[in-house]
Amino acid sequence: MPQYNVQALFNKCLSTKSNPLNKELEKSIKLIVDFGERQKGVLTVVITGLVYKYYHPEQDVRQHQATLRDGYSGRTFDAKFITPFLRNNHFPSMAESGWLTRSLEQKVPYDMSYTGSIAGKGLKDAFLKIYDSTQTESVLDLLSVLFKELVRKRDISQIALSTPANLTVSETLGLLERHFNYQYKNLSGQSRLPSIAIYSAYKGIIDAGHGRYLGKTLCNLDSHTASDKSTGAIGDIQINTDTGYPFEGIEIKAKSIDSSMLDIAYEKIQGFGTVERYYILSTFENIPDKELSVIREKVNAIRSKHGCEVIVNGVLTTLKYFLRLTDSQLFISNYTKLLEIDDAIKYEHKEAWNKLCSSL
């Protein structure tokens, strides 16, 4: 049984001069990497097949499921070795496995007649060409080109972020609003920005250790792809008591608030008598009139049954209140630090931040 050390294989590929590939094959690999953020499953499945082929040269990795003739379980190998490797090296990665992508989980081989639909111009052809090439090409050469391209793509996203000084609360809010609403290609990263902003505001307040947050702990900001159910959290952001129980929760939505969100919030907090306040915040600042009366009724009902105060508001309106209680410079510092390290934030979000700061 081979010892699967994907990190060591990665290091070997980076330090080894590979033999040149034909231009079409090299173009296919670069296309897979270019689509990496939008098609994480495709990238993951390609790497899984190549790495498994390296350790098992006799295996036809196009037979990617154990139920296929002479097949192997690509999904199991991915979940155990490939996805953790990608995550540890800050490469695009799925939450669990690339085989959770519907277009890739069909029980037919990845040969040139594969019927699955893979979105992205030229991407399906590139995907199948790479798999087909595992029958004739050096897998080490294929991996070397792919890994080096991944590193190049990742490293160009490392960008020093501006931290503008001496902004008023109004100027800070205006900057955030423009950053939230910038025209991005990566919508998932864009929806992460309000959570980072709210978290940054809380960090400034809690680190100061004043008022109702004295002795409280701000929990780490969970992965953007993790659900509250899987993490056990009561919201996107959570503050705990000094004994480790939930004290305050914040759920952040990229859609208008409706009354059903109150029901979901109550389900999350009803088992915790320690929760004193729960925020449901939206990037849509106004609540539809038809929902207002029902929301008020449910807010009152939760307060009566549980004792928790539920606050429904807009993200920017809430930030305005918080920024009046903290230092804007500290907030900006916290926000940019999180932009630098959060996995959901990509080069375009950082570039947009610097561009907006330079226009102040």
ChimeraX attribute file (.defattr): number of C-alpha atoms within 10 A of each C-alpha:
attribute: neighborCount
match mode: 1-to-1
recipient: residues
	/A:1	5
	/A:2	6
	/A:3	6
	/A:4	15
	/A:5	13
	/A:6	16
	/A:7	15
	/A:8	10
	/A:9	18
	/A:10	18
	/A:11	12
	/A:12	14
	/A:13	20
	/A:14	18
	/A:15	11
	/A:16	11
	/A:17	11
	/A:18	15
	/A:19	12
	/A:20	10
	/A:21	14
	/A:22	8
	/A:23	9
	/A:24	12
	/A:25	16
	/A:26	16
	/A:27	12
	/A:28	21
	/A:29	25
	/A:30	18
	/A:31	18
	/A:32	26
	/A:33	24
	/A:34	16
	/A:35	17
	/A:36	19
	/A:37	19
	/A:38	17
	/A:39	21
	/A:40	20
	/A:41	25
	/A:42	27
	/A:43	25
	/A:44	25
	/A:45	24
	/A:46	20
	/A:47	22
	/A:48	25
	/A:49	25
	/A:50	23
	/A:51	26
	/A:52	22
	/A:53	20
	/A:54	17
	/A:55	16
	/A:56	13
	/A:57	15
	/A:58	9
	/A:59	18
	/A:60	21
	/A:61	28
	/A:62	23
	/A:63	21
	/A:64	27
	/A:65	21
	/A:66	14
	/A:67	12
	/A:68	14
	/A:69	12
	/A:70	12
	/A:71	16
	/A:72	19
	/A:73	14
	/A:74	22
	/A:75	24
	/A:76	16
	/A:77	17
	/A:78	23
	/A:79	19
	/A:80	13
	/A:81	18
	/A:82	29
	/A:83	26
	/A:84	18
	/A:85	18
	/A:86	17
	/A:87	14
	/A:88	11
	/A:89	13
	/A:90	16
	/A:91	21
	/A:92	22
	/A:93	25
	/A:94	23
	/A:95	16
	/A:96	16
	/A:97	23
	/A:98	27
	/A:99	22
	/A:100	13
	/A:101	16
	/A:102	12
	/A:103	14
	/A:104	20
	/A:105	14
	/A:106	15
	/A:107	14
	/A:108	18
	/A:109	20
	/A:110	22
	/A:111	16
	/A:112	14
	/A:113	9
	/A:114	16
	/A:115	14
	/A:116	15
	/A:117	11
	/A:118	17
	/A:119	13
	/A:120	13
	/A:121	10
	/A:122	12
	/A:123	20
	/A:124	19
	/A:125	14
	/A:126	20
	/A:127	22
	/A:128	19
	/A:129	18
	/A:130	24
	/A:131	21
	/A:132	17
	/A:133	14
	/A:134	20
	/A:135	16
	/A:136	7
	/A:137	13
	/A:138	18
	/A:139	21
	/A:140	20
	/A:141	17
	/A:142	24
	/A:143	23
	/A:144	23
	/A:145	21
	/A:146	25
	/A:147	20
	/A:148	15
	/A:149	18
	/A:150	20
	/A:151	15
	/A:152	12
	/A:153	17
	/A:154	17
	/A:155	12
	/A:156	9
	/A:157	16
	/A:158	14
	/A:159	13
	/A:160	11
	/A:161	18
	/A:162	17
	/A:163	18
	/A:164	15
	/A:165	12
	/A:166	11
	/A:167	15
	/A:168	14
	/A:169	19
	/A:170	11
	/A:171	13
	/A:172	20
	/A:173	18
	/A:174	13
	/A:175	17
	/A:176	21
	/A:177	16
	/A:178	13
	/A:179	22
	/A:180	21
	/A:181	12
	/A:182	15
	/A:183	13
	/A:184	14
	/A:185	11
	/A:186	16
	/A:187	11
	/A:188	16
	/A:189	18
	/A:190	21
	/A:191	19
	/A:192	21
	/A:193	23
	/A:194	23
	/A:195	19
	/A:196	21
	/A:197	23
	/A:198	21
	/A:199	23
	/A:200	21
	/A:201	25
	/A:202	23
	/A:203	20
	/A:204	21
	/A:205	20
	/A:206	19
	/A:207	14
	/A:208	12
	/A:209	14
	/A:210	11
	/A:211	9
	/A:212	8
	/A:213	20
	/A:214	14
	/A:215	14
	/A:216	21
	/A:217	21
	/A:218	18
	/A:219	16
	/A:220	11
	/A:221	14
	/A:222	16
	/A:223	14
	/A:224	17
	/A:225	11
	/A:226	11
	/A:227	13
	/A:228	15
	/A:229	10
	/A:230	7
	/A:231	11
	/A:232	9
	/A:233	18
	/A:234	25
	/A:235	24
	/A:236	22
	/A:237	23
	/A:238	23
	/A:239	25
	/A:240	19
	/A:241	17
	/A:242	13
	/A:243	9
	/A:244	12
	/A:245	16
	/A:246	24
	/A:247	24
	/A:248	25
	/A:249	23
	/A:250	22
	/A:251	19
	/A:252	22
	/A:253	20
	/A:254	14
	/A:255	12
	/A:256	15
	/A:257	25
	/A:258	16
	/A:259	17
	/A:260	12
	/A:261	16
	/A:262	22
	/A:263	14
	/A:264	11
	/A:265	20
	/A:266	20
	/A:267	11
	/A:268	17
	/A:269	24
	/A:270	15
	/A:271	10
	/A:272	14
	/A:273	13
	/A:274	18
	/A:275	22
	/A:276	17
	/A:277	18
	/A:278	23
	/A:279	21
	/A:280	21
	/A:281	26
	/A:282	23
	/A:283	21
	/A:284	16
	/A:285	17
	/A:286	11
	/A:287	17
	/A:288	11
	/A:289	8
	/A:290	10
	/A:291	14
	/A:292	13
	/A:293	11
	/A:294	15
	/A:295	21
	/A:296	15
	/A:297	12
	/A:298	18
	/A:299	20
	/A:300	16
	/A:301	14
	/A:302	19
	/A:303	15
	/A:304	11
	/A:305	10
	/A:306	18
	/A:307	16
	/A:308	24
	/A:309	17
	/A:310	24
	/A:311	16
	/A:312	22
	/A:313	19
	/A:314	21
	/A:315	23
	/A:316	21
	/A:317	14
	/A:318	18
	/A:319	21
	/A:320	15
	/A:321	12
	/A:322	19
	/A:323	22
	/A:324	11
	/A:325	12
	/A:326	18
	/A:327	17
	/A:328	23
	/A:329	18
	/A:330	17
	/A:331	24
	/A:332	22
	/A:333	18
	/A:334	20
	/A:335	21
	/A:336	19
	/A:337	15
	/A:338	18
	/A:339	22
	/A:340	17
	/A:341	12
	/A:342	18
	/A:343	18
	/A:344	20
	/A:345	22
	/A:346	21
	/A:347	18
	/A:348	17
	/A:349	23
	/A:350	21
	/A:351	17
	/A:352	18
	/A:353	22
	/A:354	18
	/A:355	14
	/A:356	16
	/A:357	15
	/A:358	10
	/A:359	7
	/A:360	9
